[in-house]
Amino acid sequence: MTPQTSSSAPAGAAALPAWKAEGAVVLASCYELGRQPLGLASPLAILRRAGYRPRALDVAVDPFSAAAAAGARFFGVSVPMHTALRLGVALARQARAANPDCHICFYGLYALLNADYLLENGADSVIGGEVEAPLLALIDALAAGRSASSAAGVGTRERAAPPHLEKPPLAPPHREGLPDLRRYARLAKDGELLTAGAVEASRGCKHLCRHCPIPPVYGGRFFAVPREIVLEDVRRLAAAGARHITFADPDFLNGPTHALRVAREMHAAFPGLTFDFTAKVEHLIRHADLLAEFRALGCLFVISAVESLSDAVLENLEKDHTRAEVFRALEAVRRAGLSLRPTFVAFTPWTEADDYFDLLDFVEREGLIDEVDPVQFAIRLLIPPGSHLLERPGLLPTLGPLDAENFIHRWGHPDPRMDRLHEAVLPLSEEAAEREEDSALTIGRIRALAAEILERPERAGPLGPAPAPDRLRPPRMTESWFC
């Protein structure tokens, strides 16, 4: 454990100005779905409003800067997702090596879920939930010579802290100093790659899906971001060259009236911008009457966490939709002239061999070959510390120990062939993505592999003729990872 030499600032009148010097505070992001990171842009705005001059590092596109870390009094690591956390721990080690005395804080969705491990392995503090206010309070405390534990909403080795769920004091995200938008994932549309940006119109989620990392932190709460802030962020992104906007909300239709107003105002101000959003299957059915207007306002596609077509799996995940409702949602989206991009958790303790082929059949029969990234057939259920899945009695027979270093509870499938299939499909899909292989070809190879490993030779072949290589493909983002 690192001695806590970095938990307080020097006392005296010089302390606060020194903390407000350029680069005394550094915020770093490791990965945010191929997007320019909101996990930096939003807190940067709050800190700059308070007089700090933080530096931003996005090591997803730029190399780690040992010089920036060496000059920092505070080094914050944004961890909104599992991949970001794994990369963030390695980044924090680099920062500590460059500057043994800086205060290292992990903030974001995965910080509190893994607080014990992080605080035992080099972190000085953790913040979860609505992070902007606690982050500012923490830096103010350190700059004034007080301990990190004195700041509300901040967890330390001395004091655990619950998620901070008070309405955040937001400002339009500050994007100056972040890497150029053109270095991030783009919209692939009609043979072009268009610059894209991401905004958020809401945070948190009303729903309590057991496998999702949001409920253990937000507990069913969500916060609408004021429309004027969303629109100002869109304006800045458009000025920076964005031609497409992703609404990065966990579920854009948690507040359908708010979402529609934001989309209307954005289209009125920037009629050439297109957009996409994420919504639950049940919301796409409940608010099917809004989808055509979203299309008229510039929406191109909708992402939805279908997860599985097995009602048994969906019940264990408490997704609040059924197999039949997936088809209803698909029909509603297509009727509105939109593309549906479903995401899956293809491997769970309850997924049977026939369920896996059912997903493959669904994608082929429904003509979704170009709307499902092949890596979706390799996604395995993640069970982080604090997951509500740990409350499911049916999970216990398959559950292994907590692998704290990888931030997951291990589990094994009752049918070992399913575990072997996952181990084979993951590298196949990743290598195919790197080669930009035709998704139809990749999914065909996955089907053949599944037929071999699961001993279903009759399921090895495609359901119909292969799609033409020169076919017109629906719009999509060039980043295919989702966790």
N, C-alpha and C positions, 0 to 999 in steps of 0.2 A: 504494500500500500504506500502510495506517495505521501510523505509528510505534508501536513496541511499548512505549509508555508505560504500558500497562495490564496488562503481564504479571507485575507484582509489586506487593505491597502495601508501604506504608511500614513500615520497621522500628520496633521499640520495643514497649513493653508495651501501648500503647493500640491496636495494630493488631488483635489478635484480638477484643477486645470490640466494636470498631467494626464488624467484619465480622459479628458476631452480633447487631447491632442490627436492629430490624424493617425489612425492605425492603432491607437491604444486598445481599442476594442476590435476584434476580428470575429466575423460570423462566417461559418463555412458550411457548404452543402456538398454532399457526395453523389447524390442521385435523386432526381425527382421526375421519374417517368419520361426522361428526355426533354423536359421543359426547362425554361429559364425559371429558377426556383423561387416560388412564392415564400418558401421557408426562410429565405433571405430578404426578399423585397419588402415584405410586410413589417418585420421587426426593424429593418433598416430605417423605415419611415418614422417609426415611433422614437427610435434612438436619436435620429437627426433632429427631430422636433424638440427633443430635450437638450440639445446642444452638443451631443456627442458626434464624433466624425468617424464612424466605424468603417472598416475595410471589409469587403466581401470577397470570399474565395469560393469558386465552384470547381472542385477537383474532378467533376464529371467531364469537364471540357478543358481545364487548364491543369498543369502540374502543380503539386503542392509547393508552396513558397515557404521555405525554412526562414527566409528573412522576415516575412510578414509575421510568422509565429514568434520569432525571436524578439520582435519589437512590441508584442502584444502584452497587455496586462490581463486581458480577458480573451479567452478563445471559446466561442460558442459553436457547437456542432448540431446542425439541424437533422433530426432523425424522424421523418414523417412516415417511414415504411421500413420493412424488414431489410431489404437490400441496402438502404441508406444506413441502417444501424450497423450492419456487418462491416461496411466500408468505413463508417464513422469511427468505429473503435480503432481500426488501424490508423486512421488519420489523427486521432487524438494521441496515439503513441508517438507519431512523428512530431506533433506539436510539443508534447512533453519533452522529447529528446532535444528539440531546438530551444526550448525555454522551460526549464524545470520549475520556475517560480510563477508562471501564469496560472490564472484560475481557469479551469476547464469545466464547461457546463454543456450537458446534453439537453436539448429541448425538442419537444415535438411528441407525436402520438406514441412512439415506441420508447421514449425516455423513462416514463414512470413504470411502464410494464416491465422494464428490465432494470429498475433502479438499484436493486441489491447488487447485481453483478457490476454495473457501471461504477457505483460508489466504492466497491471493493477493488476495482481495477483501474484506478487512475482518475476518475471523474471527481470533481469537488462538489458538483451540484447537478440536480436534474429538475426539469420543469415539464409538466404535461398539461394538456387542455388548451385553453386560450393563453398563449405564451407571452404575448407582448407586454402586458402589465407586470407580471412577475419578473420578466427578463430585465425590464427597465428598473424595477425596484431592487433587483439583485445588483445590478451594476452601480446604481446610486449608493447602495449600502457599502459595497466594496470601495468605491471612490471616497466615501466619507470615513473610511477606516473601521466600519462595523463588520460584523461577521456575516457570512452568507445566510446563516440560520435566522438572522433577524429580518430577512426579507419575506414578506407574505407570499405563499404559493411556491416556495422553493424548497426542494428536498435536499438534505445533506446527510452526512454520516451521523450527525448528532440528532437530526430531526426529520422524520418522514413527513411528506406533504401530500395531501390529496390532489386530484386534478383541479386546476384553476378553471372554474366554469362561470365566472362573472362576465357580463357583457364586455367585450374587448374595446379599448379606446383606439379605434382604428383610424388610420390615415391612408390616403392613396399610396399603394406600394411604391417604394423608391427603387428605381431600376438603373439609375446612373451608376456606372462602375461595374455593373454585371456584364458578362460576356454578351456579344452581339447576338440578337435573336437568330440570325442566320446560322449560328453554330449549333442550334438545337434541332429537335425533331421537326419535320415539315409535313405539310399536307400534300399527299400524292393525289392528284386529281387531273384527269384527262391528259395524262402524259407529262404533266408539269409537277415540279416540287415547289410549293408555295410557302413562304415564311409564315410561321404561326406563333401565337402567344397564348398564354393561359391566365385566366382570372378566376376568382371565386366569388359567387353570389351568396353563398351560405357555407357554414361550417357545422361539423357534427352531423348527427342523423337521428331522426325520430325512432328508428327501428332498432331491434335488438337481435339481429341475426347472430347466432352463437359463434360462428367461425370468424366473424369480423373483428378487427382490433379496435374499432371505434366504440362499441358499447361499453367495454370495461373502463374506458376513459370518460366518455360523454354521458353514459347512462340514459340514452334516449333523448337527450337535449340537442337542439340545433339553434344556431344563431344566424339570422339574416344579415348580410353585409349591406349597409346603406347603399341605395341605388346610386347616389351621387359619387360614392367612392368607386363602385364598380365601373361606372361610366367614365370617370376620370382615368382609371387604369386602362380601360379600353382605348381611350383617346391617346394616351402615351404609347401604348403598343402599336396603334395604327401609325402614329408619327414615326415610330422606329421601323416601320416597314411591314408590320403584320397584315396579312390578308385573310387570316382565319383565326378564330378564337375558340379555345377549348374552355368550357366552364368546368373547372376542376372540382366542383362540389362533389362530396360523396354521393349525393342524390339531388339533382337540380330541381326535382319535383316534390321535395319535402315541403316546400312552400310554393305551390303552383301559381298563385296570384303574383307573388314577388317575382318569380322566374319569368312570367309572361310580361310583366311591366319592364323588367330589365331588357328582355329581348326586343320589345317594341321600341324602347328608347334607344337602344344600340342601333337598331336598323334605321330609325329616323335620322340619327346623327351620322351613321356610317353605312349607307345602303349597300355598299359593295362588299362588306365583310360577310363571310360565312362563319358558321359555328357548329360545334357539336356539344353534346352533354351526356351525362350518365344518369340513368333512372332505373328504379326497381321494376320488375315485371308487373307487379300489382299496380304501380303508378301508371305504367303505360296503358294498362287496361282501364283504370279508373278515370284517367284524364285523356282518353283517346280523342275526345272532341277538341283538344287543344293542339294536337300534333300537326294538323294541316296548317294551322296558323304559324306554328314554329317553322314549318317548311317554307311558308311564304316569307317569313322574316329572315331566312338565310340558313336555316339548319340543314346540314347535309346528312348526318347520321347520328344514331343514338347508341351508346354503349350500355349494356345491361348485364348484370351478374346472374346469368341463368344458372350457372354452377353445375346442374345435373338435370337429366330428364327422369331420373328415378324418384318416385314419390317417397320411397324409404329414405333415400339420402336427403332429399329436401326437407323431410320432417325432422331428421336428426340435426340439420343445420338451422332449422326454424326459419326458413326463407320466406314463409308466408305466401308462397305460390306453389302451384302444382304443375305436373307435366302438361296437362291440358291447357293451363293458362299460359304456358310458354308459347304455344301455337296461337292463342288468341292475341297475345302481345305482338308476335311477329306479324300477324294479319293486320293489326291496327297500325303498326308502324309503316308497313308497306302500302296500306290503303292511303296513308297521308303522303306518299311519295318519298319516304325516307328509307334509308338503309339501316338495318339493325346489325350491330356488331356484338354478338353475345360472348361473354367470357365464361370459362368453366373452371371448376375444381375437379379435374378428371380422375384424381386418385384420392379416395377417402377410405376409412376403415369399412364403410358400408357399401362401397361400389363393387358390384359383381362383374364378372367377365362380360356377360350379356349387356350390362349397362354401358360398358366402354364401347362396344360395337354399336349400341343404340345412338351414342353421340356421333360416331362416325357416319352412321346412316342418316341421321338428322341433317348434318351439314351437307351431305351429298344430295339427298332427296329434296331439300328445301332450297337448293341452289345457293348455299352460304359459303362455298369454297373460298371465295375471295373476301368474305366478311369475317372469317375466323382465322386468326393467325395460328399456324400449326403448333406453335409453342403452347397454345391452350390445351392441347392433348397431352402435355407433359406436366401440368400444374398439379402439385401434390399439396394436400391440406397442411397448412401451417397452424400449429397450436402453440402460441406464445404464452409466457407466464401470465396468469390472470385471465386467460381466455374463458369465456362462458361455456365453452365445450367441455371443460373439466368437470362441469356439473352434470354431464350426461352419463347415467349409469351404463349405457350401452357402449361407451367408449372405453371403459376401464379394462376389459380383457385384452385390448390391443395396445394399451398405453405403456410406454417405457418411461425411463427416468428423464428428468429435465436435463437437457444439454445446455447449460447456462452459457457456455462460450459461443454457441450458435443461436441462442435465444429462442429455442423451441423445445417442446416436449416431443421426444421420439415416439413413434408408433409403428407397429408392424401390421401388415394386412393378414387376416386369417387365411387367405389363399396366397402362398408365397409367390405364385406366378405373377400376381399383380405387382408385387414389389420388383420382381425382375423386369417386368414390362416397363415400369417407370424408369428404372436404371438404364434401360436401352433407348427409350423414346426421348429422354431429355437431351442427351448429346446429339442424337439424330436431328432433332428440331433446331437446336442451337446452331449446329454446323450448317444446316440448310438455310437458316436466316442470314448467317454471315455471307453465304454465297449468293444470297437473294434468289434462291431457287423458287420456281413456280410453286405456289401453294398447293395446287392440284397434285403435282408430282410428289411433294413432301407428304401430303395427307395419304396418298396412295401407298407410299413406302411405310408410313405408320400403320396403315391397315394390314399390310402384308406381315409386318413385324408382330402385330398383335395376334394375327391368325396363327403365326408360328409359335409364339410363346404361350398363348392361351389354348393352344391345341384345337383351333377351329379352322381347319384348312378350307372349309366351304365358305368362310368369310374373307378370304384373302383378296378376292378380286373386287374391282369397283362396281358400283350399282348400275352404272350406265357409261356411255361414251365419255372419254376424257374431254374436258373443256379445251377449246382452241387456244393455242399459245398467244395468239394476237387478239384475244377477246378484250372488250372494253370492261375495265374493272371499276367497281364503285370506289368513291373517295375513302381515304384512310390516312391515319398518321403513320409516319415511318418508324415509330417506336412501338414494339409489340409486347413489352414486358409490363406487368400490372401489379407487382407486389414487392 
